[in-house]
Amino acid sequence: MAEVTENAISVSDVKIRYRIFKKVSLLKTILAPHKYKKTELFEAVKGVSFEVPKGQILGIVGKNGSGKSTLLKAIAGIFAPDEGTIDLHGHTVSLLSIGVGFQNKLSGRENIYLSGMLLGFSKAQIEEKIDDIIEFSELGEFIERPVKTYSSGMYSKLAFAITAILETEIMLIDEVLSVGDAKFKKKSYAKMKSLITNKDRTVVIVSHSSETLQKLCDSILWLHEGEIKMQGKCEDVLPIYEEFMS
């Protein structure tokens, strides 16, 4: 009897639209307010459907503006799709992305608590792990300073440390493995490999690095202008994607 595959993520016909503000002169707006609309709708994700089995690692590729980060934020629950459904089947989820989730006026330490609670962890659970998070981040005394004073590399280190130590069942990773100094890149890559070898953890990685995706992922989803252009094994999709992008 064939083994039934349990899905961790089910995305069905998801459409996500943005309102884009158009640059229109004040005079034109006053003279003909109905003719010159200030906003227009842009469909960033156009009816995307796919599933990620529990314990699998999916890589998402595509040129800038193809809808990759938008889709990841929707899976993370940062906003709801305009149409379609996203089902995480009761699993906890975290999004590791530069510029998402931190309050700039709060210190690194305070943001650890805030991020942990947003991920569904109790204060006591966070306190058990906070020393490990701070140590892994390598931020030293900067952990007590507002994150608005952080460089992009420091921001990345803290974001990665929180997600790596406060382990969720689904991890969504948006390009952060390519940020930081060489030493931290090596450490974060090693940590990521150790995390995703857990067959109960499901991972989705957005990256422009085919080498990283080839090493880490089970399959690839290629997004192009908000639609799925190709999906399949790394060795089938990545060479065609690379040729397309060259």
C-alpha positions, 0 to 999 in steps of 0.5 A: 500500500502506497504511503500517503504524503502529508502536506505542510503547505497547500497554496490554491489559486492564490492571487495578490494585488497591490495598489500602485500610486501614479504620479499625477500633477495636482493641477490635472487632479483638480481639473479632471479628478475622475479622468486621472485616477491616483491609484491602479491595481497591480497583480503581483501573484496571478493564480498560483497553486502548489503544495509542499510535503511535510519535511521537504525543502522548496526553492523559489526562483525568478527575476526581481518583481516576479512575486517571490517575496510577496508570496512568501509574506502571504504564506507567513500570514503577514497579509491575506491573499485577495483570492485563493487559499493558503493552508498550513495544516496547523503548523507553526511558521516563521519568515526570515527576511531582511526588513520584516518584523523588527521595531526600529526603536526597540533594542535587539533584545526587546525585538527578540521578545517581540518576534518570539511572541509573534511566532507564538512562543511564550515569554518563558520559552523565549527566556530559555533561549534568549542567551543562545540567540544573543550568542549566535547573533554575535552582536555583543553590546549592540543587542541593547541598542535600537535596531535602527542603528544596525547595519544590514549585516547586523540586522540579518544576524539577529533575524537569522539567530531568532529563527534558527534558535526559536525553531518553527515547523515551517521556515520561510527564508527570503535571501538572508543566507547571502547577507553578512560577513563570510564567517557568519555566512558559513555559520548560518549555512551550516546551521540551516543545513542542520535545521532542515535535515529534520524531516519534520521541518518544512522549508521554503527558500527564495534565493538568486543563488542556484548553487545554494538551492542545488545543495539544499532543496528537494524541488524548485518553483520558478515564478515569472511575472506572478505565474508558475513558469516551471516546477520540478526537481532542481536538476530539471528546473535550474539549468533552464532557469539559468539559461533563461536569465543569462 
